[in-house]
Amino acid sequence: MADQRIAKNGNGLKIMIVVMLAVIVALIAVIAFMSRSNNTPDPGRIITDNTPSSDAGATDAPGSTESSQTADNVTPIPPTEVPTAVPTAPAELKLVDYSGKVEHVFTHSLIAFPELAFATEALNNATNVEKVQSTYFVDCITVKEFKKILDALYKDGYMLVNINYVYEKDGSGVPRLKKTFKFPEGKKPLVFSFDDTCYYSNKMGRGMIDKLILIDGKVGTYTKHKDGTVVQGFDEEFVPIIDSFVEEHPDFSFEGAKGMICLTGFDGILGYRTQRVADGDGRTEADRQREIEAVKPVIAALKATGWYFASHSYKHGAMERYSRDNMYDCASKFNSEVIPLIGETKIYVYPYGSWKRSSDGKTCPPAQQVLNDFGFEYFCSVGANWYANTRADLGNVILQDRANLDGTAFVKFQSIFSTYDGTGTPRFPSINFSEFYDEARNISYDDAVAAYKEWRPF
């Protein structure tokens, strides 16, 4: 009997030990989970404080030619995983014949960090006129302003469309805007283009992101600040912001269309230094090839989710001053360095909206003919008022102006955006620049209007 009691007591002790171990393991798991939850960054923005190095400000994002040091709490970036599905508008939208205007608006890369673009020591001590003369004030808008504009466009019934859908060639092979095309009933087509999506080296650290990257298979952003802080996320640039907006509002995109990304090539594309190696630039051909391979999955992800590309020239020069030889050199470099990465495009966006006029109103200028010979058919300039037409004096190609959504429009073009050509016909009735204005520009709206008028009377 004693032996049996000892055996039972021994078994009981073993059971107690097992139970206690299980409880301890469970407690450890709970503590670890709570610790991870407390340290989880905002899903839209992942911020890491890195120890600044002696070359603070240099980009060492995945895929760059610098050594990459990704912190533990930064989401890993798959090098090749890309989305495969393009969102489509709800099936219940009825397609009808559309014969109205096709609006085209554009802006540049967004100001993701206004404190770096506008609140600098130099601008703090500047006059109001000097503040509105800043390139970032004139040409750019902030993330906050962009989101309000998107809401307004959606409220006004606009729907993103791929520019290639709205034009055709006639029986003689001359491109022209379609007189009618199928489009969802009650919606208005909108082409939205974005210039200089290259994240130039000389703009790094001044308020824009450094590059587009893939985060868990989605296109996101990467920025390394001068103090070593790394920011990755989906709330700093137009690509992930529109992607999220279309997910929430699928009837803002026709057949999955997003925006038109307009690229140069002289300083690479999308934040990757893919341009040819030049004497003294500190790169090798191996460096360049690594950047080329790194950008390819980003391009694939963009194209798979409805984004498409246009040429913004290779050099970003004012074409009005280009000779035929200048243009051929520019176009051939774009054709050899950028086209192999993004694929063919028939769309050309004039830098600064500058294009060569015909000398006699009939003959196509030689510089323009170079672009036509390279296969471009649809040309885009800059103009707040609506314009689009096939131009015989440019060699029978389409020319369309694009309304600029930038600092200039905010303080100067409200009436033009409100109605068509002063006729009173609603154009973008929900866009209210004075309400959308971001005070992070470091000057009040009223002061900005007055200063801009002093600088450029209107």
LUMLOTI-855611 format. One line per field, with one value per residue (C-alpha): residue number from 1; x, y, z; residue in one letter. Coordinates in Angstrom, 3 decimals, decimal comma. Last residue first. Example, Ala and Ser with C-alpha at 12.3 -4.5 7.8 and 13.67 -1.06 7.14 Angstrom:
REM residues 2
num = [2:1] .
x = [13,670:12,300] .
y = [-1,060:-4,500] .
z = [7,140:7,800] .
residu = [S:A] .
This chain:
REM residues 458
num = [458:457:456:455:454:453:452:451:450:449:448:447:446:445:444:443:442:441:440:439:438:437:436:435:434:433:432:431:430:429:428:427:426:425:424:423:422:421:420:419:418:417:416:415:414:413:412:411:410:409:408:407:406:405:404:403:402:401:400:399:398:397:396:395:394:393:392:391:390:389:388:387:386:385:384:383:382:381:380:379:378:377:376:375:374:373:372:371:370:369:368:367:366:365:364:363:362:361:360:359:358:357:356:355:354:353:352:351:350:349:348:347:346:345:344:343:342:341:340:339:338:337:336:335:334:333:332:331:330:329:328:327:326:325:324:323:322:321:320:319:318:317:316:315:314:313:312:311:310:309:308:307:306:305:304:303:302:301:300:299:298:297:296:295:294:293:292:291:290:289:288:287:286:285:284:283:282:281:280:279:278:277:276:275:274:273:272:271:270:269:268:267:266:265:264:263:262:261:260:259:258:257:256:255:254:253:252:251:250:249:248:247:246:245:244:243:242:241:240:239:238:237:236:235:234:233:232:231:230:229:228:227:226:225:224:223:222:221:220:219:218:217:216:215:214:213:212:211:210:209:208:207:206:205:204:203:202:201:200:199:198:197:196:195:194:193:192:191:190:189:188:187:186:185:184:183:182:181:180:179:178:177:176:175:174:173:172:171:170:169:168:167:166:165:164:163:162:161:160:159:158:157:156:155:154:153:152:151:150:149:148:147:146:145:144:143:142:141:140:139:138:137:136:135:134:133:132:131:130:129:128:127:126:125:124:123:122:121:120:119:118:117:116:115:114:113:112:111:110:109:108:107:106:105:104:103:102:101:100:99:98:97:96:95:94:93:92:91:90:89:88:87:86:85:84:83:82:81:80:79:78:77:76:75:74:73:72:71:70:69:68:67:66:65:64:63:62:61:60:59:58:57:56:55:54:53:52:51:50:49:48:47:46:45:44:43:42:41:40:39:38:37:36:35:34:33:32:31:30:29:28:27:26:25:24:23:22:21:20:19:18:17:16:15:14:13:12:11:10:9:8:7:6:5:4:3:2:1] .
x = [-2,526:0,759:3,618:5,720:3,259:0,392:2,308:2,869:-0,797:-1,984:0,632:-0,320:-3,960:-3,059:-0,780:2,954:5,034:3,743:2,627:-0,508:-1,839:-4,358:-7,412:-9,890:-8,315:-7,941:-11,579:-11,980:-15,590:-16,780:-14,125:-15,524:-18,965:-20,135:-20,027:-18,597:-15,330:-13,281:-14,771:-15,652:-14,209:-10,665:-10,277:-11,758:-9,369:-6,301:-3,970:-3,109:-3,668:-2,936:0,558:1,157:0,393:-2,397:-1,501:-4,193:-2,777:-2,790:-3,315:-1,533:-2,392:-0,110:-0,399:3,174:3,248:1,613:-1,140:-2,171:-4,769:-6,600:-6,878:-7,321:-8,824:-7,609:-4,862:-2,231:0,811:1,931:1,093:1,886:0,146:1,721:5,297:6,901:10,573:9,896:7,342:9,962:12,444:9,713:9,314:12,976:12,684:9,649:6,521:5,623:2,188:2,037:5,020:7,806:5,982:6,252:8,730:7,440:7,801:5,260:8,063:9,249:7,011:5,156:5,399:2,958:3,365:4,988:6,977:8,245:9,287:12,816:13,913:12,269:14,467:18,076:18,117:15,003:15,634:19,166:17,850:15,304:17,854:20,472:17,814:16,430:19,782:20,480:17,162:17,814:16,242:15,341:11,569:12,338:13,140:15,334:14,373:17,365:15,742:12,351:9,207:8,372:5,166:4,395:1,515:-0,039:-2,873:-1,804:0,329:2,174:3,203:4,213:6,326:8,032:8,863:10,114:12,466:13,886:16,358:17,705:18,483:20,039:22,315:23,237:24,250:26,544:28,148:28,705:30,660:29,636:31,540:30,022:33,439:33,144:29,604:27,831:24,605:21,396:19,806:20,306:17,144:14,751:11,803:13,999:17,637:19,330:19,401:16,351:13,149:9,902:6,209:4,035:0,472:-2,115:-4,436:-6,494:-8,171:-10,797:-12,067:-10,873:-12,788:-15,595:-13,285:-13,529:-11,842:-9,334:-9,092:-8,089:-5,486:-3,788:-4,127:-2,209:0,319:1,237:0,798:3,540:4,041:1,257:2,229:5,269:8,971:10,759:14,406:15,942:19,681:19,813:19,978:16,700:16,358:13,221:11,504:8,059:5,432:4,395:2,850:4,458:5,037:6,711:8,015:10,016:9,547:12,430:13,936:10,721:10,225:10,928:14,440:16,586:17,087:16,360:19,833:19,750:16,558:13,520:12,617:8,892:9,547:5,937:2,733:-0,260:-3,969:-6,276:-9,896:-13,025:-16,401:-18,884:-22,697:-22,891:-19,665:-17,686:-17,867:-16,266:-17,289:-15,487:-12,222:-9,289:-7,179:-4,140:-3,573:-3,248:-5,092:-8,223:-8,287:-6,099:-7,457:-7,607:-9,319:-8,046:-4,335:-4,879:-5,773:-8,838:-9,393:-13,005:-14,454:-17,869:-17,382:-17,170:-14,316:-12,401:-13,028:-11,804:-8,667:-8,046:-8,323:-5,796:-3,383:-3,536:-2,573:0,186:1,627:1,542:4,333:5,461:5,340:5,871:8,543:10,351:10,420:9,131:6,237:8,642:10,719:7,588:6,686:10,128:12,642:13,923:11,874:12,655:16,415:15,995:13,923:10,225:9,046:10,576:11,980:9,034:6,734:7,801:5,884:5,857:4,320:5,958:4,735:1,243:-1,038:-4,564:-6,121:-9,857:-11,490:-14,309:-17,680:-18,707:-19,439:-21,502:-22,865:-21,511:-23,654:-21,878:-23,235:-19,962:-18,181:-14,970:-11,958:-8,958:-5,892:-4,774:-1,240:0,557:4,350:6,860:10,342:12,632:10,445:10,873:11,170:9,065:11,303:11,419:14,771:16,598:17,653:21,317:21,968:25,454:25,210:24,512:20,812:18,529:17,251:17,532:20,934:20,349:23,011:21,842:24,351:27,738:29,553:26,790:23,685:22,533:19,222:15,875:13,259:9,885:7,320:4,416:0,946:0,858:1,661:4,501:4,234:6,201:3,289:1,974:5,356:5,672:2,132:2,873:6,093:4,318:1,520:4,002:5,997:2,807:1,812:5,231:5,006:1,506:2,642:5,619:3,329:0,981:3,878:5,267:1,872:1,424:4,848:4,038:0,788:2,590:5,053:2,268:0,546:3,741:4,421:0,859:1,232:4,498:2,855:0,000] .
y = [89,032:90,533:88,028:88,790:91,161:88,836:85,908:87,844:88,778:85,234:83,828:86,325:85,305:81,609:81,941:81,292:78,365:75,931:73,856:76,015:73,530:75,063:72,882:75,537:78,309:75,926:74,930:72,011:70,829:72,619:71,094:72,067:73,602:75,630:79,321:80,252:81,598:79,205:76,146:76,719:76,232:75,359:78,579:80,632:79,117:79,684:82,028:81,125:77,367:77,035:78,417:76,057:73,057:71,245:72,186:71,782:69,744:70,949:68,465:68,171:65,268:64,569:65,482:66,727:69,588:72,068:69,516:69,640:67,198:68,893:69,209:72,330:73,006:76,112:75,640:75,075:72,817:70,567:67,005:65,241:62,136:60,414:59,523:56,989:58,002:59,696:61,953:62,948:63,834:65,733:68,009:69,008:69,606:71,925:70,654:73,009:74,628:77,660:79,210:78,770:76,005:76,284:74,267:73,027:74,063:72,745:73,010:69,611:68,448:65,223:62,546:59,637:56,764:54,487:51,277:49,407:50,730:49,306:48,987:52,399:54,141:53,689:53,258:55,215:57,923:58,312:58,412:61,092:63,443:63,058:63,459:66,530:68,287:67,362:68,817:72,009:72,523:75,998:75,421:72,005:73,468:70,744:67,800:65,711:62,394:63,677:63,483:60,156:58,540:55,593:53,503:52,667:50,134:47,701:45,321:48,246:49,591:46,172:45,456:48,839:48,097:44,628:46,209:48,913:46,672:45,067:48,465:49,683:46,623:47,248:50,805:49,766:47,130:49,850:51,748:54,869:57,837:60,415:61,493:60,311:59,283:55,965:55,716:56,362:53,702:55,562:54,366:56,879:56,136:56,698:57,540:60,921:61,750:59,587:61,636:60,031:60,871:58,497:58,375:57,614:54,798:52,753:49,593:49,353:52,827:53,949:56,135:53,552:51,321:53,774:52,214:50,211:53,171:55,441:52,958:52,787:56,569:57,050:54,323:56,112:59,745:59,759:59,808:57,678:54,135:53,517:53,481:56,161:55,767:58,063:58,531:62,168:63,246:61,535:58,222:57,883:54,817:54,592:51,981:49,808:46,620:43,170:43,208:46,588:47,202:50,376:53,869:56,250:59,046:60,713:64,450:67,135:68,432:65,484:64,335:67,020:67,077:63,315:63,473:61,578:60,230:60,841:64,035:64,695:63,040:62,604:62,307:61,641:62,119:60,708:61,965:59,587:59,597:56,503:54,535:55,089:53,792:56,069:59,009:61,496:59,697:62,072:62,019:60,209:60,359:56,925:57,930:55,998:57,733:56,797:56,498:58,393:58,025:54,602:55,458:58,173:55,526:56,662:57,860:58,649:62,072:62,430:65,752:64,004:61,862:64,918:66,623:63,640:63,442:67,174:66,795:63,959:66,046:68,981:66,808:65,081:68,473:70,247:71,127:73,451:76,996:76,351:73,703:75,928:78,748:82,012:81,914:82,184:84,945:87,045:86,502:87,688:85,120:84,490:81,333:80,412:80,281:78,430:75,756:75,412:74,902:71,791:70,022:70,723:69,903:66,213:64,303:67,118:65,259:64,327:66,651:67,604:66,952:67,367:66,102:66,392:64,456:66,620:65,224:62,504:59,497:56,606:54,550:51,860:51,016:50,700:47,558:45,698:47,738:49,326:47,096:46,493:45,146:41,813:40,467:42,176:41,884:39,764:40,227:41,711:41,066:44,037:43,177:45,434:47,573:46,505:44,722:47,570:47,296:48,064:48,152:48,977:51,724:50,769:50,930:47,907:48,021:51,577:52,955:56,579:59,012:61,717:60,948:60,110:59,881:57,607:58,510:55,720:54,536:55,593:53,589:54,797:52,617:54,596:53,467:50,520:52,927:51,201:48,006:48,361:47,918:44,980:43,251:43,591:42,354:39,266:38,549:38,886:36,562:33,955:34,063:33,606:30,591:28,980:29,527:28,010:24,963:24,503:24,649:22,068:19,710:20,091:19,437:16,300:14,995:15,604:13,719:10,763:10,707:10,898:7,960:5,902:6,714:5,740:2,418:1,665:2,368:0,000] .
z = [-62,137:-60,930:-60,632:-57,555:-55,898:-56,830:-55,373:-52,158:-51,817:-52,463:-50,068:-47,344:-47,640:-47,509:-44,515:-44,917:-43,659:-46,297:-43,291:-43,449:-46,001:-48,401:-49,030:-47,868:-49,976:-52,915:-53,067:-55,443:-55,197:-58,334:-60,601:-64,011:-63,633:-66,665:-65,727:-69,097:-67,656:-69,747:-68,051:-64,392:-60,915:-61,986:-63,934:-61,086:-58,525:-60,703:-58,830:-55,228:-55,228:-58,953:-58,413:-55,501:-57,669:-59,479:-63,048:-65,686:-68,554:-72,145:-74,937:-78,271:-80,553:-83,510:-87,166:-87,753:-85,281:-87,670:-88,349:-84,690:-83,397:-80,524:-76,765:-74,608:-71,175:-69,349:-66,750:-69,420:-69,511:-72,400:-73,330:-76,575:-77,973:-80,965:-80,021:-82,364:-82,391:-85,726:-84,039:-81,472:-84,203:-86,059:-83,040:-83,215:-86,982:-86,608:-88,437:-91,284:-91,275:-88,994:-90,747:-88,194:-86,350:-82,598:-80,532:-77,185:-73,554:-71,033:-68,468:-69,733:-72,620:-71,851:-74,534:-74,803:-77,274:-74,701:-75,081:-72,035:-68,625:-68,321:-71,952:-72,585:-70,008:-71,159:-74,954:-75,895:-73,326:-74,684:-78,256:-77,380:-75,804:-78,548:-81,234:-79,500:-79,336:-82,971:-84,148:-82,211:-78,829:-77,490:-77,380:-75,917:-72,500:-71,024:-68,843:-70,038:-70,976:-72,087:-69,943:-71,568:-70,404:-68,149:-66,857:-63,494:-63,337:-60,625:-62,683:-64,257:-60,866:-59,555:-62,637:-62,308:-58,673:-59,653:-62,223:-59,953:-58,121:-61,287:-62,785:-59,537:-59,423:-63,074:-62,277:-59,454:-61,712:-64,320:-61,699:-59,856:-58,456:-60,796:-62,044:-65,614:-66,398:-65,836:-67,803:-65,915:-63,693:-60,430:-58,676:-57,109:-59,403:-62,454:-63,119:-62,932:-66,668:-67,372:-67,372:-66,349:-66,446:-64,402:-65,750:-63,078:-62,000:-64,453:-63,127:-65,858:-65,012:-61,588:-59,115:-58,986:-56,929:-54,006:-50,945:-52,978:-55,352:-52,469:-51,238:-54,647:-54,944:-51,680:-52,565:-55,819:-54,692:-52,081:-48,292:-46,839:-47,759:-45,583:-44,970:-42,968:-41,971:-39,356:-39,876:-38,788:-42,435:-43,236:-45,056:-47,143:-48,578:-50,119:-50,877:-53,791:-52,463:-52,302:-48,549:-48,930:-52,439:-53,024:-54,404:-53,782:-51,706:-50,524:-50,853:-48,246:-48,868:-47,833:-51,399:-53,979:-55,578:-56,143:-58,169:-57,007:-60,472:-60,565:-62,500:-63,531:-62,346:-64,636:-63,898:-66,850:-65,873:-67,492:-66,191:-64,536:-64,606:-66,798:-66,912:-70,123:-73,682:-76,226:-78,355:-80,582:-79,861:-79,550:-82,672:-84,066:-87,829:-89,458:-92,597:-91,632:-88,244:-85,314:-81,781:-78,505:-75,133:-74,084:-74,312:-71,688:-69,114:-67,209:-63,656:-62,778:-62,024:-60,427:-58,647:-55,260:-56,572:-57,729:-54,379:-52,342:-54,477:-53,986:-50,220:-50,309:-52,376:-49,963:-46,977:-48,943:-49,800:-53,142:-55,521:-58,296:-56,926:-53,214:-53,826:-56,294:-53,738:-55,183:-52,722:-49,783:-51,393:-51,820:-48,162:-47,116:-45,957:-42,418:-41,900:-45,515:-44,878:-41,593:-43,281:-42,539:-46,122:-47,660:-44,584:-42,273:-45,160:-45,103:-47,770:-50,313:-53,217:-56,499:-59,220:-60,328:-63,240:-64,538:-67,758:-68,350:-71,162:-72,465:-73,458:-75,890:-73,642:-74,973:-72,085:-69,769:-66,740:-63,411:-61,738:-62,346:-59,716:-61,031:-61,461:-59,247:-61,065:-59,632:-59,929:-57,098:-57,113:-55,187:-56,654:-54,036:-50,977:-48,660:-44,981:-42,717:-40,550:-36,914:-37,162:-38,884:-42,528:-43,156:-46,903:-48,180:-50,801:-54,426:-53,756:-53,999:-50,447:-49,202:-48,298:-49,174:-48,096:-45,703:-43,009:-44,500:-41,166:-39,931:-37,987:-35,668:-37,038:-35,658:-37,525:-38,688:-40,439:-41,886:-42,953:-40,537:-37,664:-35,861:-33,774:-30,530:-28,138:-30,140:-30,164:-26,387:-25,867:-27,963:-26,058:-22,710:-23,826:-25,124:-21,874:-19,851:-21,957:-21,474:-17,706:-17,563:-19,534:-17,210:-14,165:-15,678:-16,455:-12,911:-11,370:-13,476:-12,431:-8,772:-9,114:-10,655:-7,772:-5,202:-6,896:-6,928:-3,258:-2,372:-4,241:-2,462:0,883:0,000] .
residu = [F:P:R:W:E:K:Y:A:A:V:A:D:D:Y:S:I:N:R:A:E:D:Y:F:E:S:F:N:I:S:P:F:R:P:T:G:T:G:D:Y:T:S:F:I:S:Q:F:K:V:F:A:T:G:D:L:N:A:R:D:Q:L:I:V:N:G:L:D:A:R:T:N:A:Y:W:N:A:G:V:S:C:F:Y:E:F:G:F:D:N:L:V:Q:Q:A:P:P:C:T:K:G:D:S:S:R:K:W:S:G:Y:P:Y:V:Y:I:K:T:E:G:I:L:P:I:V:E:S:N:F:K:S:A:C:D:Y:M:N:D:R:S:Y:R:E:M:A:G:H:K:Y:S:H:S:A:F:Y:W:G:T:A:K:L:A:A:I:V:P:K:V:A:E:I:E:R:Q:R:D:A:E:T:R:G:D:G:D:A:V:R:Q:T:R:Y:G:L:I:G:D:F:G:T:L:C:I:M:G:K:A:G:E:F:S:F:D:P:H:E:E:V:F:S:D:I:I:P:V:F:E:E:D:F:G:Q:V:V:T:G:D:K:H:K:T:Y:T:G:V:K:G:D:I:L:I:L:K:D:I:M:G:R:G:M:K:N:S:Y:Y:C:T:D:D:F:S:F:V:L:P:K:K:G:E:P:F:K:F:T:K:K:L:R:P:V:G:S:G:D:K:E:Y:V:Y:N:I:N:V:L:M:Y:G:D:K:Y:L:A:D:L:I:K:K:F:E:K:V:T:I:C:D:V:F:Y:T:S:Q:V:K:E:V:N:T:A:N:N:L:A:E:T:A:F:A:L:E:P:F:A:I:L:S:H:T:F:V:H:E:V:K:G:S:Y:D:V:L:K:L:E:A:P:A:T:P:V:A:T:P:V:E:T:P:P:I:P:T:V:N:D:A:T:Q:S:S:E:T:S:G:P:A:D:T:A:G:A:D:S:S:P:T:N:D:T:I:I:R:G:P:D:P:T:N:N:S:R:S:M:F:A:I:V:A:I:L:A:V:I:V:A:L:M:V:V:I:M:I:K:L:G:N:G:N:K:A:I:R:Q:D:A:M] .
